[in-house]
Amino acid sequence: MQLCYNQLTGSIPTQFGSLKKLNVLALQSNQLTGAIPASLGDLGTLIRLDLSFNDLFGSIPTKLADAPLLEVLDIRNNSLSGNVPLALKRLNDGFLFQNNLGLCGSGFASLEPCNTSYQTNPTRPEAYGQGVTGMSREIPETANLRLPCEQSQCSKPSKSRKGPILVGLVVVTVALSAIGLLTFKQYRNRKPKLGTSFEEPEAKEGYRKKGSPLVSLEYTNGWDPLDGSRNFNGFTQDVLQSFRFNLEEIETATQYFSESNLLGKSNFAATYKGFLRDGSAVVIKSISKTSCKSDDSEFLKGLNVLASLKHENVVRLRGFCCSKARGGCFLVYDFIPNGNLLQYLDVKDGDGTVLDWSTRVSIVKGIAKGIAYLHEYKVNKPALVHQNISAEKVLVDHRFNPLLSDSGLHNILTIDIVFGSLKASAAMGYLAPEYANTGRFTEKSDVYAFGTLVLQLLSGKQKVTSSVRLGAETRKYQDFIDPNLHGRFFEHEAAKLARIAWLCAHECPIERPSMEEVVQELGNCNGRP
C-alpha cells in the first residue's frame, strides 16, 4: 500500500492491522500524528513499513518489533521516544530511526541507554498495548496518559532551595561572561597563519552571518575526521595532502563567505564561487557537520570515493577541508562557467540560448558517458550510483561539454538529507517507480533518470508530459521535438534518441538497458546527417 507524499493528516488507523496479506505499507512524507498502532505487529506478511518524515510520537510497540517477516522499518524524522525494542536489532541496516531525539535503548550504537526516570516517566504518550498495567484497553492508541503525581514519581521544588540555585546561576553567568570577554579580546589580537595544519583559527566574528549553515558554535566540539591521529580509511598521505585545504585558503577564496560570492543555498549546504591563489575559479560547497555522516570512518570512506572520480564528464573535486572552528566540511570543485541544463529548458524563442541539435546530441552522449563511468568498477574507484541525476545536476562548460555534479555526494551525507531530495526528484519525473516498493537506488534508477533527461533535451521542456512520452514512443516528432529548433534536426537521430529515452524510462527496470549499452548505441550519433 503506497500512500506516501499525499499530505495525509490524522493518526494511523488501527484497522491496518487487519490487512493480513499486506507486504508493504509506505506512509512516509505525510503529516500523520499520534502513536504507531501496535496492531501493525499483527501483520504476519509485512516486509517493509515506512513511517518516516511525519509527526508521530510515543514509543515503538514491542509487538511491531516481533513481526516475523519484517525486513525494513523506517521511522526517521518523527518525535518518537522511549525504549527501542531490542528485537529490532535483527533488522540491522533495515532499521532506520534517525532524528527521533527521545529514543533510547541498549544494543544500538547511536542510541543513548535509557535511564530509569526516562523509562518510567508517566507523562510520555505511549502506544496501545504498551501502557501502564491496569489501564483499560478501550483507551485510544494515541492517548496521552497522565498518572496522578505521587511522591515517588515527582515532587515540587522546595522554596528554601530556590535562593541558593538563583545565586549559583548568577555567579556562573557572570563568570562565563568574563571568560567570553577575555577570549574575544585574545582572538581580536590573533592573526591567522597559513599552514598545512588543521588547527584552524576561529571563525572571524565580523563575517558571521545569521542563518549560515556553518556558523553555529554548538558544533565546534572538536569534530575533525581528518585529524592526523586517525586512520585515513584508504587515503594515502600523498593523496590526502594533495586534496587537503586549510580554512584560511577557503575563507580567502570566498572573501570570508561573502554574500557577493554566494551562488545558492539548499537545505543542507551553501555554495560559493571563489578564486584560489593560482587564479583558478572554483566552487566551494559548505556542508554543516549535522548534515554529514556522524561516523568518521564512514565519512572518510565517502571522501575517498569523491576523490577517486576522474572523468571528462564528471565535475572534478579539487580538494576539501574539515573545520573545527566552523563545524563543517568544505568541498572544492572546478567552476563550470555555463551553469546547469535547467536554464536551457523552457526557453522562449528569442529570450534565451536555444541549444541547437548537434549540441543536444553531444550533451546526451556526454551525460551517458559520465553515468556509465560512475557505474563501472575500477581498481581505484568503486561502482557508484549517482542517485540524484537531474537537469540541475548537469553542468555545461564553455564548450557545452556536460559534467555531472554532486557525484558520490550521498556517501558523506546523512540518510535524511539524501532522502530529503526525493520529493523534488519525484515531482520532476526523475525518480524510478520501483523505488516506492524497494526503497533502494540501483544503477537502473540512474538509467531511468537519464531517460527523463533525454526527453527533456529533445522537447526543450522541464516537465516531461505524457504526450511527450507518447510522442517519443510513436515517433510523432511534433509532439516531442522542441519547436524552437524550427525543424532543424535529423529524423533518424531523433528516432534513435526517442527509442533510447523510451527504453531507459521503462517502468520495468529489467527492460532498461545498461549505461554501457546506451553509450554504444549512441556511438553513431553526431548531430550531422
Residue pairs with C-beta under 8 A, 6 or more apart in sequence:
1 19
1 22
1 24
1 25
1 26
2 24
2 26
2 436
2 437
3 26
3 27
3 30
4 26
4 27
4 28
4 29
4 30
4 50
4 436
5 28
5 29
5 30
5 423
5 426
6 30
7 30
7 31
8 27
8 30
8 31
8 32
9 30
9 31
9 32
9 33
10 32
10 33
10 34
11 32
11 33
11 34
11 35
11 141
11 142
12 27
12 32
12 34
12 36
12 37
12 40
12 51
12 56
13 37
14 37
14 39
14 128
14 141
15 39
16 22
16 25
16 37
16 39
16 40
16 43
17 37
17 39
17 40
17 41
17 42
17 43
18 39
18 42
19 43
20 42
20 43
20 44
20 45
21 45
22 43
22 45
22 46
23 45
23 46
23 47
23 48
24 46
24 47
24 48
24 49
24 437
25 40
25 43
25 46
25 48
25 49
25 50
26 48
26 50
26 436
27 50
27 51
27 54
28 50
28 51
28 52
28 53
28 54
28 74
29 52
29 53
29 54
29 422
29 423
30 53
30 54
31 54
31 55
32 51
32 54
32 55
32 56
33 54
33 55
33 56
33 57
33 142
34 56
34 57
34 58
34 141
34 142
35 56
35 57
35 58
35 59
35 125
35 126
35 127
35 128
35 141
35 142
36 51
36 56
36 58
36 60
36 61
36 64
36 75
36 80
36 127
37 61
37 127
37 128
37 141
38 61
38 62
38 63
38 64
38 127
38 128
38 129
38 130
38 141
39 63
39 128
40 46
40 49
40 61
40 63
40 64
40 67
41 61
41 62
41 63
41 64
41 65
41 66
41 67
42 63
43 67
44 67
44 68
44 69
45 69
46 67
46 69
46 70
47 69
47 70
47 71
47 72
48 70
48 71
48 72
48 74
48 437
48 439
49 64
49 70
49 72
49 73
49 74
50 72
50 74
50 439
51 74
51 75
51 78
52 74
52 75
52 76
52 77
52 78
52 96
52 419
53 76
53 77
53 78
53 416
53 419
54 77
54 78
55 78
55 79
56 75
56 78
56 79
56 80
57 78
57 79
57 80
57 81
57 125
58 80
58 81
58 82
58 124
58 125
58 126
58 127
58 142
59 80
59 81
59 82
59 83
59 124
59 126
59 127
59 130
60 75
60 80
60 82
60 84
60 85
60 88
60 103
60 127
61 127
61 128
61 129
61 130
62 85
62 87
62 129
62 130
63 129
64 70
64 73
64 85
65 85
65 86
65 87
65 88
66 85
66 87
70 91
71 91
71 94
72 91
72 94
72 95
72 96
72 439
73 88
73 91
73 94
73 95
73 96
74 96
74 439
75 96
75 97
75 100
76 96
76 97
76 98
76 99
76 100
76 415
76 416
76 419
77 98
77 99
77 100
77 416
78 99
78 100
79 100
79 101
79 102
80 97
80 100
80 102
80 103
81 100
81 101
81 102
81 103
81 124
82 102
82 103
82 104
82 114
82 118
82 119
82 124
82 126
83 104
83 105
83 114
83 119
84 97
84 103
84 104
84 105
84 108
84 111
85 105
86 105
86 106
86 107
88 95
89 95
89 107
89 108
96 415
97 103
97 108
97 111
98 110
98 414
98 415
98 416
99 416
102 124
103 111
104 111
104 112
104 113
104 114
104 115
104 118
105 111
105 113
105 114
106 113
106 114
110 294
120 153
122 132
122 145
122 146
122 147
122 153
123 144
123 146
125 142
125 143
125 144
125 145
126 132
126 145
127 141
128 137
128 139
128 140
128 141
129 137
129 141
131 139
131 145
132 145
132 147
135 145
139 145
147 153
149 155
184 205
187 202
187 205
190 201
192 201
192 248
193 201
193 248
194 246
194 248
194 249
195 246
196 241
196 244
196 246
197 246
198 224
198 226
198 227
198 228
198 244
198 246
198 247
198 321
198 322
198 323
198 324
199 324
200 246
200 247
200 248
200 323
200 324
200 325
200 326
201 247
201 248
201 325
202 325
203 214
203 215
203 325
203 326
204 251
204 256
206 256
207 251
207 256
207 257
207 258
208 215
209 215
209 257
209 259
212 257
212 270
213 265
213 268
213 269
213 270
213 286
213 287
213 288
213 291
213 328
214 257
214 270
214 286
214 288
214 323
214 326
214 327
214 328
215 326
215 327
216 288
216 327
217 327
218 327
219 288
219 289
219 290
219 327
219 328
220 324
220 325
220 326
220 327
222 324
223 289
223 322
223 324
223 327
224 322
224 323
224 324
225 296
225 299
225 300
225 303
225 322
226 232
226 240
226 244
226 300
226 322
230 296
230 300
231 297
232 240
232 300
233 297
233 300
233 301
233 304
234 300
234 301
234 304
235 300
235 303
235 304
235 307
239 307
242 319
243 307
243 317
243 318
243 319
243 320
244 319
244 320
244 321
245 319
245 320
245 321
245 330
245 332
246 321
247 321
247 323
247 325
247 326
249 276
249 277
249 321
250 274
250 284
250 321
250 323
250 330
250 332
251 257
252 277
253 274
253 275
253 276
253 282
253 284
253 332
254 261
254 272
254 273
254 274
254 284
255 261
255 274
257 270
257 272
257 286
258 272
261 272
261 273
261 274
262 270
262 271
262 272
263 271
263 272
263 273
263 283
264 270
264 271
265 271
267 417
267 420
268 287
268 288
268 291
268 413
268 417
268 420
269 285
269 286
269 287
269 288
269 291
270 285
270 286
271 283
271 284
271 285
271 286
272 283
272 284
272 286
273 281
273 282
273 283
273 284
273 335
274 281
274 282
274 283
274 284
275 281
275 282
276 282
276 318
280 334
280 335
281 334
281 335
281 337
282 318
282 332
282 333
282 334
282 335
283 332
283 333
283 334
283 335
283 336
284 330
284 331
284 332
284 333
285 330
285 331
285 333
286 326
286 328
286 329
286 330
287 328
287 329
287 330
287 331
287 412
287 413
288 327
288 328
289 327
289 328
289 329
290 414
291 413
291 414
291 417
292 299
292 328
292 329
292 412
292 413
292 414
293 299
293 302
293 412
293 413
293 414
294 414
299 412
301 411
302 408
302 411
302 412
302 413
303 320
303 412
305 381
305 382
305 384
305 408
305 411
306 317
306 320
306 331
306 407
306 408
306 409
306 411
306 412
307 317
307 320
308 380
308 381
308 382
309 316
309 317
309 374
309 381
309 384
309 407
309 408
310 316
311 369
311 370
311 373
312 366
312 369
312 401
312 403
313 366
313 367
313 369
313 370
313 373
313 401
313 402
313 403
313 404
314 370
314 373
314 374
314 403
314 404
314 407
315 333
315 334
315 336
315 395
315 403
315 404
315 405
315 406
315 407
316 333
316 334
317 331
317 332
317 333
318 332
318 333
318 334
319 332
320 329
320 330
320 331
320 332
321 329
321 330
321 332
322 328
322 329
322 330
323 329
323 330
329 412
333 405
336 395
336 396
336 397
336 403
336 405
337 397
337 398
338 395
338 396
338 397
338 398
338 400
339 395
339 396
340 391
340 392
340 393
340 394
340 395
340 396
340 405
341 363
341 391
341 392
341 394
341 395
341 396
341 402
341 453
341 456
341 457
342 391
342 392
342 462
343 352
343 353
344 352
344 353
344 354
344 355
344 396
344 460
345 391
345 456
345 460
345 461
345 462
346 460
346 461
346 462
347 353
347 354
347 460
347 484
349 483
349 484
354 460
354 482
354 484
354 485
355 363
355 400
355 457
355 460
356 485
356 488
356 527
357 485
357 488
357 489
357 490
357 493
357 527
358 526
358 527
358 528
359 400
359 527
360 457
360 458
360 527
361 493
361 497
361 525
361 526
361 527
362 400
362 401
362 402
362 527
363 394
363 396
363 400
363 402
363 457
364 453
364 454
364 457
364 497
364 522
364 525
365 519
365 522
365 525
366 401
366 402
366 403
367 394
367 402
367 404
367 450
367 453
368 450
368 515
368 518
368 519
368 522
369 519
370 402
370 403
370 404
370 407
371 386
371 389
371 404
371 446
371 447
371 450
371 515
372 514
372 515
372 516
372 518
372 519
374 383
374 384
374 385
374 386
374 404
374 407
374 408
374 446
375 383
375 384
375 385
375 443
375 446
375 514
375 515
375 516
376 383
376 516
377 383
383 443
384 407
384 408
385 441
385 442
385 443
385 445
385 446
386 393
386 404
386 406
386 407
386 408
386 446
386 449
387 410
387 418
387 441
387 445
387 446
388 406
388 409
388 410
388 421
388 425
388 430
389 404
389 430
389 446
389 449
389 450
389 453
390 424
390 425
390 428
390 430
390 449
390 453
391 453
391 456
391 462
393 404
393 405
393 406
394 402
394 403
394 404
394 405
394 453
395 402
395 403
395 404
395 405
396 402
396 403
397 403
410 418
422 431
422 435
425 431
425 449
428 452
428 462
428 463
429 452
429 463
429 464
430 448
430 449
430 452
430 453
431 445
431 448
431 449
432 444
432 445
432 448
432 449
432 509
433 448
433 507
434 444
434 445
434 509
435 441
435 445
442 509
443 514
443 515
444 509
444 512
445 509
446 515
447 504
447 509
447 512
447 513
447 514
447 515
447 518
448 504
448 505
448 506
448 509
448 512
450 504
450 515
450 518
451 500
451 501
451 502
451 503
451 504
451 505
451 506
451 512
452 464
452 501
452 505
454 497
454 500
454 501
454 504
455 464
455 468
455 469
455 472
455 480
455 501
455 505
456 462
456 464
458 468
458 472
458 480
458 481
458 482
458 494
458 497
458 498
458 501
459 468
459 480
459 481
459 482
460 482
460 483
460 484
460 485
461 468
461 482
467 479
468 479
468 480
469 480
469 502
469 505
470 476
470 479
471 477
471 478
471 479
471 480
471 498
472 479
472 480
472 498
472 499
472 501
472 502
473 498
473 502
475 494
475 495
475 498
477 489
477 491
477 494
480 498
481 489
481 494
490 527
490 528
490 529
493 525
493 527
496 521
496 522
496 525
497 525
500 513
500 518
500 521
500 522
503 511
503 512
503 513
504 512
504 513
504 518
505 512
506 512
513 521
